[in-house]
Amino acid sequence: MKLLENIQSVAKSRNVSITEIERSCSLGANSIYNWNHHYPSIDKVALVAKFLNVRIDSLLTTDKTFSDRIGESLTDQLTIDVIRQMDILNDAHKQRIFAYSQAQIENQARNNKD
C-alpha cells in the first residue's frame, strides 16, 4: 500500500515525525505504521491529510512520482505557511491573493529581464 509511503514522504518534507502526526491527530501509537497492513477508515486518513495540509487523494494515490513532487514543491516552511493560511480564506479572498501573486510573478519576470 502506498499510503504509508506517501505519508512518510510528506512528513519528511515537513520535518514532522509519524509519532508527532499520530499524537496531533489523536491516533494510537504506531497506528499509521499499521496502515501498511490494514486499511484505515477514511476519517483517520482525512485527519492526517488535514494535519499535513494535503488532499486525501494525494495520500491515497499510487502515482510513483507523488513523493518526489510533494518533496520538491513544499519543502520550505514559508510555502507551507502560506498554503495553510490560504486554506482559512473564503474563495473571494483566495481569488484576490491569486491575482496579487500573478501580478508579483509578472513584476518579478520584468525585473529579471533588466
C-alpha positions in Angstrom: 0.0 0.0 0.0 1.4 3.4 -1.0 -0.5 5.3 1.8 2.2 4.8 4.4 5.0 5.7 1.9 3.1 8.8 0.9 2.5 9.9 4.5 6.2 9.3 5.3 7.4 11.3 2.3 5.2 14.3 3.1 6.1 14.1 6.8 9.8 14.0 6.0 9.5 17.0 3.7 7.9 19.0 6.5 10.3 17.7 9.2 7.5 16.0 11.1 7.7 12.6 12.6 5.0 9.9 12.2 4.7 9.9 16.0 4.0 13.6 16.0 1.3 13.2 13.4 -0.3 10.4 15.4 -0.2 12.4 18.6 -1.6 15.6 16.9 -4.4 13.6 15.2 -5.3 11.6 18.4 -4.3 8.3 16.8 -2.9 5.4 18.7 0.8 4.7 18.8 2.0 3.0 15.6 -1.4 3.4 14.0 -0.1 4.9 10.8 2.6 2.2 10.5 -0.1 -0.4 10.8 -1.9 1.2 7.8 0.7 -0.6 5.7 -1.1 -3.9 6.6 -4.7 -2.8 7.5 -6.8 -0.2 5.7 -7.7 2.7 7.9 -11.0 4.4 8.0 -11.3 7.4 5.7 -11.9 9.8 8.6 -8.4 8.9 10.0 -6.8 9.5 6.6 -8.7 12.8 6.5 -7.2 13.8 9.9 -3.7 13.1 8.7 -4.3 14.8 5.4 -5.6 17.9 7.2 -2.6 17.9 9.5 -0.2 17.6 6.6 -2.2 20.1 4.6 -2.6 17.9 1.6 -5.6 16.4 -0.2 -6.7 13.0 0.8 -6.4 11.7 -2.7 -2.8 12.7 -2.8 -2.1 10.4 0.1 -4.0 7.5 -1.4 -2.5 7.8 -4.9 -0.4 5.0 -6.4 1.4 7.5 -8.6 5.1 6.8 -8.1 6.1 10.4 -8.7 3.9 11.8 -5.9 6.6 11.6 -3.3 9.1 13.4 -5.5 6.5 16.1 -6.5 5.5 16.9 -2.9 9.0 16.9 -1.7 10.2 19.4 -4.4 7.2 21.7 -4.2 6.6 22.1 -0.5 9.9 21.9 1.3 10.3 25.4 2.6 8.4 26.4 5.7 7.2 29.8 4.2 5.4 28.0 1.3 3.8 25.6 3.8 2.7 28.5 6.0 1.2 30.5 3.0 -0.8 27.4 1.9 -2.1 26.9 5.5 -3.2 30.5 5.7 -4.8 30.3 2.3 -6.9 27.4 3.4 -8.6 29.6 6.0 -9.8 32.2 3.5 -13.0 32.2 1.6 -13.0 31.9 -2.2 -13.3 35.7 -2.8 -10.2 36.4 -0.7 -8.3 33.5 -2.3 -9.1 35.0 -5.8 -7.7 38.4 -4.7 -4.5 36.8 -3.4 -4.1 34.7 -6.5 -4.5 37.9 -8.7 -1.9 39.6 -6.5 0.5 36.7 -6.7 0.1 36.7 -10.5 1.0 40.4 -10.7 4.0 39.8 -8.5 5.2 37.0 -10.8 4.9 39.2 -13.8 6.7 42.1 -12.0 9.5 39.7 -11.0 9.8 38.5 -14.6 10.0 42.1 -15.9 12.7 43.0 -13.3 14.8 39.9 -14.1 14.9 40.9 -17.8 16.5 44.2 -16.8 
